[in-house]
Structures are given as C-alpha cells and as structure tokens.
Amino acid sequence: MATEREAQRGARRADDGARLHGPAGIDFRNIKALLPSMHMGDDILTFLLSFERCLELNNVDRSLWARLLPAQMSQKALIIYARLSLKESRCYNS
C-alpha cells in the first residue's frame, strides 16, 4: 500500500507540466483541442470572447490562460503579441 502511494506521488512529480490544475486535472493537449483558433480576417473580440468562454467552461485556472493564448493566434496577431515584454505576456489581463 505504501509503495503504491509512493509510485503515485512519483508520477505526479514526473508530470511534464502538461496537466492543468483544476477540478478535473485537465490535460493541456485535451484543452488545446477544444480552443478556437484565430485565422486571418477573424474579429479579435469574437475570438477572445470564445477563447475565454471555452476556458471558463472547462474550469481552467485563469493564471494559465496566457500560456494557452499564443498557440491559438494568427500570424498577424503573433507579430503584435511579440512586441509585449515577457512580463506582459505572462499576464493574460495585460
């Protein structure tokens, strides 16, 4: 029994950061598949509202939103995003 608990603890520590913390322990790969992708010509406000709603519906902690956003952005939006400082890009509210 103790060995089983130690193995579970070790597995949690070996986690590569792909798991999101929340009630369901959602996996990054799973949540990214649910997120909308921004395409050239898309309305930025509509995209961001959809992005936020999807994260809220899946109980993703708000502190992780900034990490998920860049992968869903269009090339044009990424050019603007790249102008942010590292500190600004870590905070979704910036």
Z-matrix of the N, CA and C atoms (Angstrom, degrees):
N
C 1 1.454
C 2 1.530 1 109.91
N 3 1.328 2 117.03 1 -45.86
C 4 1.468 3 120.25 2 -179.84
C 5 1.523 4 110.58 3 -65.83
N 6 1.324 5 116.91 4 -37.25
C 7 1.455 6 120.62 5 179.56
C 8 1.534 7 110.45 6 -65.41
N 9 1.320 8 115.97 7 -37.99
C 10 1.463 9 120.32 8 178.20
C 11 1.522 10 110.72 9 -63.75
N 12 1.330 11 117.42 10 -42.74
C 13 1.466 12 121.35 11 177.77
C 14 1.523 13 110.97 12 -63.05
N 15 1.335 14 116.87 13 -41.73
C 16 1.459 15 120.36 14 178.78
C 17 1.523 16 110.79 15 -63.15
N 18 1.325 17 116.74 16 -38.52
C 19 1.465 18 120.39 17 179.04
C 20 1.525 19 110.29 18 -65.43
N 21 1.339 20 116.59 19 -39.60
C 22 1.462 21 120.11 20 178.17
C 23 1.519 22 110.96 21 -65.20
N 24 1.329 23 116.69 22 -42.62
C 25 1.467 24 120.22 23 177.76
C 26 1.519 25 111.00 24 -62.12
N 27 1.331 26 116.67 25 -42.70
C 28 1.463 27 121.10 26 179.03
C 29 1.515 28 111.65 27 -62.22
N 30 1.331 29 116.18 28 -39.39
C 31 1.471 30 120.44 29 178.76
C 32 1.516 31 110.87 30 -65.06
N 33 1.341 32 116.03 31 -39.00
C 34 1.472 33 119.00 32 178.08
C 35 1.521 34 110.50 33 -65.91
N 36 1.338 35 117.30 34 -39.90
C 37 1.467 36 120.37 35 179.81
C 38 1.514 37 111.37 36 -69.66
N 39 1.326 38 117.36 37 -30.93
C 40 1.467 39 121.60 38 -178.69
C 41 1.521 40 112.12 39 -78.12
N 42 1.315 41 116.17 40 -5.09
C 43 1.464 42 120.90 41 179.77
C 44 1.519 43 109.28 42 -54.08
N 45 1.322 44 117.34 43 130.60
C 46 1.470 45 121.87 44 -176.19
C 47 1.520 46 113.68 45 -82.55
N 48 1.320 47 117.92 46 13.61
C 49 1.451 48 120.26 47 179.85
C 50 1.519 49 112.72 48 87.95
N 51 1.314 50 116.79 49 4.38
C 52 1.457 51 120.06 50 -178.28
C 53 1.526 52 112.06 51 -78.70
N 54 1.314 53 117.97 52 -11.97
C 55 1.455 54 120.32 53 -178.69
C 56 1.517 55 110.55 54 -92.99
N 57 1.313 56 115.53 55 137.58
C 58 1.450 57 122.24 56 175.67
C 59 1.513 58 108.23 57 -92.56
N 60 1.299 59 117.59 58 143.18
C 61 1.445 60 120.63 59 179.83
C 62 1.512 61 109.51 60 -88.04
N 63 1.277 62 116.50 61 127.47
C 64 1.450 63 123.53 62 -179.40
C 65 1.507 64 108.33 63 178.02
N 66 1.309 65 117.07 64 -178.46
C 67 1.446 66 119.76 65 -176.86
C 68 1.523 67 113.90 66 -57.91
N 69 1.318 68 117.17 67 -33.76
C 70 1.459 69 119.33 68 -176.64
C 71 1.524 70 112.66 69 -100.07
N 72 1.336 71 119.63 70 -4.00
C 73 1.461 72 121.69 71 -177.10
C 74 1.517 73 111.16 72 56.91
N 75 1.307 74 116.65 73 51.16
C 76 1.458 75 123.40 74 -173.70
C 77 1.527 76 110.46 75 -63.95
N 78 1.304 77 117.23 76 142.35
C 79 1.450 78 123.83 77 178.43
C 80 1.532 79 108.97 78 -87.52
N 81 1.342 80 117.48 79 137.33
C 82 1.469 81 122.14 80 179.54
C 83 1.523 82 111.61 81 -51.96
N 84 1.317 83 116.32 82 -44.66
C 85 1.471 84 119.42 83 -177.67
C 86 1.522 85 110.98 84 -61.63
N 87 1.322 86 117.12 85 -37.87
C 88 1.465 87 120.21 86 179.98
C 89 1.518 88 111.45 87 -69.45
N 90 1.314 89 117.42 88 -43.33
C 91 1.465 90 120.08 89 -177.11
C 92 1.529 91 110.71 90 -70.52
N 93 1.333 92 117.56 91 -36.94
C 94 1.467 93 119.83 92 179.79
C 95 1.520 94 110.87 93 -62.79
N 96 1.332 95 117.45 94 -30.50
C 97 1.458 96 120.97 95 178.70
C 98 1.531 97 111.16 96 -68.75
N 99 1.321 98 117.24 97 -24.80
C 100 1.459 99 121.90 98 -179.28
C 101 1.524 100 113.19 99 -87.64
N 102 1.320 101 117.23 100 -19.86
C 103 1.464 102 121.23 101 -174.65
C 104 1.524 103 112.12 102 -74.48
N 105 1.336 104 116.37 103 145.15
C 106 1.469 105 119.07 104 175.45
C 107 1.525 106 110.02 105 -71.57
N 108 1.309 107 116.28 106 149.15
C 109 1.464 108 121.77 107 174.70
C 110 1.513 109 108.40 108 -105.46
N 111 1.307 110 115.54 109 140.68
C 112 1.460 111 120.99 110 178.63
C 113 1.528 112 108.52 111 -88.48
N 114 1.330 113 116.11 112 134.24
C 115 1.459 114 121.68 113 178.63
C 116 1.518 115 109.28 114 -120.20
N 117 1.328 116 116.10 115 160.54
C 118 1.460 117 120.87 116 178.62
C 119 1.525 118 109.22 117 -54.21
N 120 1.310 119 116.14 118 132.36
C 121 1.445 120 121.34 119 178.35
C 122 1.520 121 114.55 120 90.58
N 123 1.330 122 117.97 121 -9.92
C 124 1.470 123 120.96 122 178.19
C 125 1.520 124 110.26 123 -69.22
N 126 1.311 125 115.53 124 147.71
C 127 1.454 126 121.72 125 175.74
C 128 1.526 127 108.71 126 -73.75
N 129 1.327 128 117.40 127 122.77
C 130 1.462 129 121.99 128 -175.98
C 131 1.529 130 111.69 129 -62.00
N 132 1.313 131 117.55 130 -39.64
C 133 1.461 132 120.44 131 -178.90
C 134 1.529 133 111.31 132 -64.77
N 135 1.319 134 116.35 133 -44.67
C 136 1.467 135 120.89 134 178.09
C 137 1.519 136 110.50 135 -62.03
N 138 1.340 137 116.43 136 -43.72
C 139 1.462 138 120.44 137 178.31
C 140 1.528 139 111.06 138 -59.82
N 141 1.334 140 117.22 139 -49.66
C 142 1.462 141 120.20 140 -177.51
C 143 1.524 142 112.41 141 -64.56
N 144 1.320 143 117.31 142 -38.81
C 145 1.464 144 119.95 143 177.42
C 146 1.525 145 111.17 144 -64.10
N 147 1.315 146 117.46 145 -40.80
C 148 1.470 147 121.59 146 177.70
C 149 1.522 148 110.98 147 -66.60
N 150 1.329 149 116.26 148 -42.44
C 151 1.463 150 122.58 149 178.21
C 152 1.531 151 110.30 150 -58.82
N 153 1.326 152 116.06 151 -49.60
C 154 1.462 153 120.80 152 -178.52
C 155 1.531 154 111.60 153 -65.08
N 156 1.312 155 116.40 154 -42.09
C 157 1.467 156 119.70 155 -179.42
C 158 1.523 157 110.90 156 -62.65
N 159 1.313 158 116.72 157 -42.81
C 160 1.464 159 120.98 158 179.14
C 161 1.531 160 111.03 159 -60.41
N 162 1.325 161 116.32 160 -43.19
C 163 1.468 162 120.17 161 179.40
C 164 1.525 163 111.20 162 -67.13
N 165 1.317 164 116.91 163 -40.25
C 166 1.465 165 120.29 164 178.61
C 167 1.520 166 111.31 165 -65.26
N 168 1.325 167 117.21 166 -43.21
C 169 1.460 168 120.90 167 179.92
C 170 1.523 169 112.67 168 -63.04
N 171 1.333 170 115.87 169 -27.74
C 172 1.461 171 120.77 170 -179.84
C 173 1.528 172 113.11 171 -98.94
N 174 1.339 173 115.97 172 12.32
C 175 1.470 174 122.14 173 175.87
C 176 1.527 175 113.46 174 54.91
N 177 1.332 176 116.41 175 38.90
C 178 1.463 177 120.89 176 177.36
C 179 1.519 178 108.03 177 -81.91
N 180 1.319 179 116.50 178 128.61
C 181 1.453 180 121.63 179 -179.23
C 182 1.528 181 110.25 180 -58.44
N 183 1.321 182 116.13 181 133.77
C 184 1.466 183 121.90 182 -176.23
C 185 1.543 184 112.48 183 -59.13
N 186 1.300 185 117.55 184 -26.73
C 187 1.469 186 120.27 185 179.50
C 188 1.534 187 111.94 186 -66.84
N 189 1.317 188 117.90 187 -14.66
C 190 1.466 189 121.84 188 -179.40
C 191 1.526 190 113.38 189 -98.04
N 192 1.316 191 117.38 190 -9.89
C 193 1.461 192 121.01 191 -175.21
C 194 1.530 193 112.61 192 -58.82
N 195 1.321 194 117.15 193 -40.71
C 196 1.471 195 120.66 194 -178.04
C 197 1.529 196 111.44 195 -63.96
N 198 1.316 197 117.55 196 -29.44
C 199 1.468 198 121.22 197 178.75
C 200 1.520 199 111.58 198 -73.23
N 201 1.318 200 117.30 199 -28.47
C 202 1.461 201 121.10 200 -177.23
C 203 1.529 202 113.62 201 -88.29
N 204 1.311 203 117.01 202 -24.05
C 205 1.462 204 121.31 203 -173.14
C 206 1.530 205 115.28 204 -62.89
N 207 1.335 206 120.55 205 -51.41
C 208 1.472 207 119.44 206 -172.98
C 209 1.521 208 114.52 207 -56.37
N 210 1.308 209 118.18 208 -36.57
C 211 1.473 210 120.80 209 -178.28
C 212 1.516 211 112.63 210 -66.45
N 213 1.323 212 117.89 211 -17.14
C 214 1.455 213 121.62 212 -177.76
C 215 1.529 214 112.22 213 -99.88
N 216 1.320 215 118.34 214 -4.92
C 217 1.460 216 122.62 215 -174.43
C 218 1.523 217 112.65 216 -85.81
N 219 1.331 218 115.72 217 154.61
C 220 1.465 219 121.69 218 175.93
C 221 1.529 220 109.14 219 -74.59
N 222 1.329 221 115.73 220 166.18
C 223 1.469 222 120.36 221 178.58
C 224 1.521 223 112.06 222 -58.71
N 225 1.314 224 116.67 223 -42.78
C 226 1.465 225 121.41 224 -178.91
C 227 1.534 226 110.32 225 -63.39
N 228 1.322 227 116.99 226 -42.21
C 229 1.461 228 120.75 227 178.83
C 230 1.533 229 110.63 228 -67.87
N 231 1.329 230 117.47 229 -34.68
C 232 1.464 231 120.77 230 178.65
C 233 1.521 232 112.60 231 -66.40
N 234 1.329 233 117.04 232 -30.92
C 235 1.470 234 120.61 233 176.95
C 236 1.526 235 109.33 234 -63.37
N 237 1.308 236 116.81 235 -42.18
C 238 1.470 237 121.15 236 178.02
C 239 1.525 238 110.21 237 -70.73
N 240 1.329 239 116.59 238 -42.51
C 241 1.471 240 122.04 239 179.15
C 242 1.528 241 111.10 240 -58.47
N 243 1.326 242 116.52 241 -36.62
C 244 1.467 243 121.31 242 -178.23
C 245 1.528 244 112.29 243 -64.41
N 246 1.311 245 117.61 244 -18.44
C 247 1.468 246 121.61 245 178.80
C 248 1.528 247 112.36 246 -76.30
N 249 1.334 248 116.67 247 -16.88
C 250 1.465 249 119.71 248 179.56
C 251 1.522 250 110.51 249 -70.29
N 252 1.310 251 115.65 250 149.93
C 253 1.458 252 119.26 251 174.15
C 254 1.529 253 107.95 252 -72.21
N 255 1.321 254 116.54 253 164.90
C 256 1.465 255 120.71 254 178.25
C 257 1.532 256 110.00 255 -60.46
N 258 1.314 257 116.71 256 -40.06
C 259 1.465 258 121.30 257 179.39
C 260 1.535 259 110.19 258 -61.94
N 261 1.330 260 116.70 259 -44.85
C 262 1.466 261 120.70 260 179.18
C 263 1.526 262 112.09 261 -65.57
N 264 1.312 263 116.84 262 -38.83
C 265 1.460 264 119.64 263 -177.76
C 266 1.529 265 113.00 264 -72.91
N 267 1.309 266 117.54 265 -16.46
C 268 1.467 267 120.94 266 176.83
C 269 1.523 268 112.84 267 -82.12
N 270 1.326 269 116.78 268 -15.98
C 271 1.466 270 121.40 269 -177.18
C 272 1.529 271 108.72 270 -109.93
N 273 1.319 272 117.41 271 115.25
C 274 1.471 273 120.83 272 -178.48
C 275 1.520 274 111.89 273 -60.77
N 276 1.315 275 117.93 274 -32.27
C 277 1.459 276 121.83 275 -176.17
C 278 1.528 277 113.22 276 -76.14
N 279 1.323 278 118.83 277 -6.77
C 280 1.476 279 121.32 278 -177.40
C 281 1.501 280 112.58 279 -70.09
